[in-house]
Amino acid sequence: MDIDPSTTKYLIQARLATDGIVEKPDIVGAIFGQTEGLLGDELDLRDLQKSGRIGRIEVEVGATKGKSEGVVYVPSSLDQVETAILASSLETIDRVGPCKARISVEKIEDVRISKRNKIIERAKKLLNEMLKASKTSGLDLEDSVRQSVQIEEVVHYGKERLPAGPNIDDSDAIIILEGRSDVINLLKYGIKNVIAVEGTNVPQTIIDLAKEKVVTAFVDGDRGGELILRELLQVAEIDFISRAPAGQEVEELTQKQIVKCLRNKVPGDQFAEMLNLQGGQTKNGEKMVRREDDRQDRHRHEDDRGKHREQPRPRPVEEKPGKRLNPDQFRYKGVLEELSNTSKAKLMGEAGNVIKEVHVSLLADTLKETTEVVTAVVLDGIITQRILDLAVEKNISAVVGVKLGNIAKLPTNVEVLTKEDLS
């Protein structure tokens, strides 16, 4: 129903029922006719309508089974009291044309409240749309600026013009990534010592950088990432390996995921052992060879520190039928069993107590930094050359692990035990 919003303050709604069939003109005529003179000159419907204080009376009526029912709407710009009197007068109408009729007022609606409610609801929608558009625009602007800065920060490094961050030359440690998108994503979170290999063929620039700096290879968690790692480990000196979660790519990781992946990096030689590579690079440039007879035939040279000599790799503990473990070895066996499937390591003190327990990936750094006296290290992982070198440097008497990795120099003053040796 349409009402005049300029003149209407209230809307009277009344229910009509008649015993016969009537039409709209009959109902409107009955309302004017039967209320005429009832409320005095001041509230005469005809006069009120002429002056605009009463709007056009609207009727919705329908007939079923010889009877009519409908709703009558009377718009009013009178005050509350006058509107209530006018509404109650409608209930005095008892006939419409020749038919008996009954009219009952259902409600008097304050049109202004309804309008205000509609205004509020519409304003909420408009405000939400405005905030959403403003937020989206702000994010777009922010992302646009950030992306522009990231692209400006990407440099072309080396003769192969590899995508890299601006801090490659200034940093002692670098992160090797797969592609340009990975570089941009790490730059997004302020990590600027990055460079991409751009394919499975490792560029000479990467190989040269790996000889001078501490290198972490950070690749996707898929088959492609593994293939790149295999190539890197065989031609370059990779110190640490970090991988994105299975099935994910470095370019799509969040800052929290990137930090977590880099924190859980694994030593390169240990990862090479896990991949069962036939050859790889150690940091002194020598090839790691897995065959036992090759190790025995090769001539070893003195370590730069002069603390131990290189020699053919013997078995750490001689295997003899019925061999019994000494008390220390028996204790190491128990600790190793406790660590099973945890990827953790324990640093043992002189009294056989546990000084520290750390993740295997943090073991080397922990050994380098610790100032406490460590007599033994037990780890749920592979014993690497780096761990043994640190054991010599820290005067650690025993290193115990699941198995032995590619060891080029086995120290004589460190007892090296594996799970097999203790079984």
Secondary structure as UniProt FT lines:
FT   TURN            5..7
FT   STRAND          10..18
FT   HELIX           24..35
FT   TURN            36..38
FT   HELIX           41..43
FT   HELIX           45..50
FT   TURN            51..52
FT   STRAND          58..64
FT   TURN            65..66
FT   STRAND          67..76
FT   HELIX           80..90
FT   TURN            91..92
FT   STRAND          95..96
FT   TURN            97..98
FT   STRAND          99..110
FT   HELIX           111..153
FT   STRAND          155..157
FT   TURN            158..161
FT   STRAND          162..164
FT   TURN            166..170
FT   STRAND          173..177
FT   HELIX           180..188
FT   TURN            189..190
FT   STRAND          194..196
FT   HELIX           204..212
FT   STRAND          214..219
FT   HELIX           223..235
FT   STRAND          240..243
FT   TURN            246..247
FT   HELIX           250..252
FT   HELIX           255..263
FT   STRAND          266..267
FT   HELIX           268..274
FT   TURN            275..276
FT   TURN            283..284
FT   HELIX           292..297
FT   TURN            304..305
FT   TURN            321..322
FT   HELIX           327..338
FT   TURN            339..341
FT   STRAND          344..348
FT   TURN            350..351
FT   STRAND          354..359
FT   HELIX           360..362
FT   HELIX           363..369
FT   STRAND          376..379
FT   STRAND          382..383
FT   HELIX           385..393
FT   TURN            394..395
FT   STRAND          398..401
FT   STRAND          403..404
FT   STRAND          415..418
FT   TURN            419..422
//
